[in-house]
Amino acid sequence: MDVLTLSLCSFMLFYVITIVWRTQKTRLRLPPGPTPLPIIGNLLQVSFALYKCYLKLSKQYGPVFTVWLGSKPVVALCGYTVIKEALINYAHQFSARGFLPISERLAGGYGIITTNGERWQQVRRFAVSTLRNFGMGKRSMEERVQEESRHLIKAIEDIGGKVHNPHTVLGRAVNNVVNLVGFGRRWDYDDMKYISIINNLFNFLRRPLGVAYVAFDSLMKHLPGPHQKVFADCEHVKSFIREEIESHRRSLDPESPRDFIDCFLIQADKEKDVRNSEFCMENLLISVLELFFAGTETTSITLQYSLLVMIKHPKVQERIQEEIDSVIGMDRLPSIADRSNMPYTNAVIHEILRYMELVPMALPHKVTEDVTFRGFIIPKGTTVFPLLASALSDPQYLKWPYEFNPQNFLDENGKFCSQEALIPFSAGKRICPGEGLARMEIFLFLTALLQKFSFHPANTTDTFNLDVLRRAIRKEGLSFNLRANPRMKKMHGHTR
């Protein structure tokens, strides 16, 4: 063995020993968990089905445990009681955002999702306020969703009862609501510009390549591969948003803001002399980008899954339609005011949000200081993953935690009753700022569709396993075919 080889082997041995020593030193302060291997940590144990593996580890190590993604320790929180205690009771210590390599590359430290401190507070406060002023939970936004419902119904009518995949039309409908909020305009249903980029980004996040990027971002960002095209496509979206911002700037009327971009530009002008103002163009660009991406995919897939539930449980579909006929009729579109008079429909939608577990793991949090939590010391800067799906199926709070059953949200008298553990949009200070808009869209779009159509499988022999499909969503999204048959108005037991 020559001197160079010996030196290289000695260096590698010293490097591995150093990593092992540092890891063991850190492990002594953290909650228990499986023993990590040098460099790769617990990646072999957790594989790429992260939530399923985490759930299994919680049964072995308890509701608070540690895994290592590469050389990075992650503390997982399992069960609603533990998640609530951390995100609400210890909100100050657990409210920082953990490192998100993919979002960080896209956002560069701007916007809402990846930021912390004063920047996060200013931009989030503005976003929530603006969405509310533009109607989140108010009539103006409701009218926008209702108007898009008309376009969606027309698009399905044009299909003419033929077999089709609802992914395209639902994706465009939901995206158009975001477009109206962000850009003040909508796109036609035959214009699928940028929708494919959204789909490709989220497919990347779901698949093993996305997990590998999170674990080894410092290496992966330099390697060639399909992930580089995903990021390049996202840059095209950012270029489009920049053009929209410049167009808005040229036609801006400070007395009559049209959308989110206008409101931000007006606020930026007001604070142009404020020393620590965060109303800069990069924060506007990334905030709109985050709204564009996050506001489309999750709501669209929830609506698709809702139609799957209708196909799988035709009695549920019929009962919702009976409630629609009784409360709304056929001559006007559903409104948010109808929701309080439709307990069964409301219960079904809440059960869909619970059962599908669309986001089984919240985006990573980070502790802001050394904190003693449930008898363990979690050092400052440690990444924390709340396992939201463990709350959504927590048997301490639900009668039927492991099956689809709208009775989870109905009392003995058939009245709607909320459940504390329903936190599909997370909880605490980092709860999704678009929760109100998403809930509005799901109710208005779904009831409008069921008012006009009955949904059936593409073939009478098709069967759907909702549990298998919800797991498939996490890996590859959702794709299926169906038929939408027009409904006829019912009066006094007869159809006309």
TAUR-V281142 format. One record per backbone hydrogen bond with DSSP energy under -1.0 kcal/mol. CO is the residue of the C=O (numbers start at 1). NH is the residue of the N-H. If there is no record, write none. Layout:
# TAUR-V281142
CO	NH
CO	NH
This chain:
# TAUR-V281142
2	6
3	7
4	8
5	9
6	10
7	11
8	12
9	13
10	14
11	15
12	16
13	17
14	18
15	19
16	20
17	21
18	22
19	23
20	24
21	25
22	26
23	27
24	28
26	29
32	66
37	41
38	40
40	43
40	70
41	37
42	46
43	47
48	50
49	53
50	54
51	55
52	56
53	57
54	58
57	61
58	62
63	78
65	76
67	74
68	42
69	72
72	69
74	67
75	385
76	65
77	387
79	83
80	84
81	85
82	86
83	87
84	88
84	89
85	90
88	91
90	94
93	368
96	366
100	104
101	105
102	106
103	107
104	108
116	120
117	121
118	122
119	123
120	124
121	125
122	126
123	127
124	128
125	129
126	130
127	131
128	132
129	133
130	134
131	136
132	135
135	138
138	142
139	143
140	144
141	145
142	146
143	147
144	148
145	149
146	150
147	151
148	152
149	153
150	154
151	155
152	156
153	157
154	158
164	482
166	170
167	171
168	172
169	173
170	174
171	175
172	176
173	177
174	178
175	179
176	180
177	181
178	182
179	183
179	184
179	185
181	260
182	261
188	191
192	195
194	198
195	199
196	200
197	201
198	202
199	203
200	204
201	205
202	206
203	207
207	210
207	211
208	212
209	213
210	214
211	215
212	216
216	219
216	220
217	221
219	222
225	228
226	230
227	231
228	232
229	233
230	234
231	235
232	236
233	237
234	238
235	239
236	240
237	241
238	242
239	243
240	244
241	245
242	246
243	247
244	248
245	249
246	250
247	251
253	256
259	263
260	264
261	265
262	266
263	267
264	268
265	269
266	270
267	271
269	272
271	274
274	277
278	280
280	284
281	285
282	286
283	287
284	288
285	289
286	290
287	291
288	292
289	293
290	294
291	295
293	296
293	297
296	300
297	301
298	302
299	303
300	304
301	305
302	306
303	307
304	308
305	309
306	310
307	311
308	312
309	313
313	317
314	318
315	319
316	320
317	321
318	322
319	323
320	324
321	325
322	326
323	327
324	328
324	329
335	338
336	339
338	341
339	342
342	346
343	347
344	348
345	349
346	350
347	351
348	352
349	353
350	354
351	355
352	356
360	389
364	98
365	384
367	381
371	378
373	376
376	373
378	371
379	382
382	367
383	75
384	365
385	77
386	362
386	388
387	390
388	391
388	392
389	393
391	394
394	397
394	398
405	408
406	409
407	410
409	417
411	414
415	411
419	422
421	423
423	426
425	432
428	431
432	435
434	438
435	439
436	440
437	441
438	442
439	443
440	444
441	445
442	446
443	447
444	448
445	449
446	450
447	451
448	452
449	453
452	487
454	485
456	483
459	462
465	469
466	470
467	471
468	472
469	473
472	476
473	477
482	164
483	456
485	454
489	496
491	494
494	491
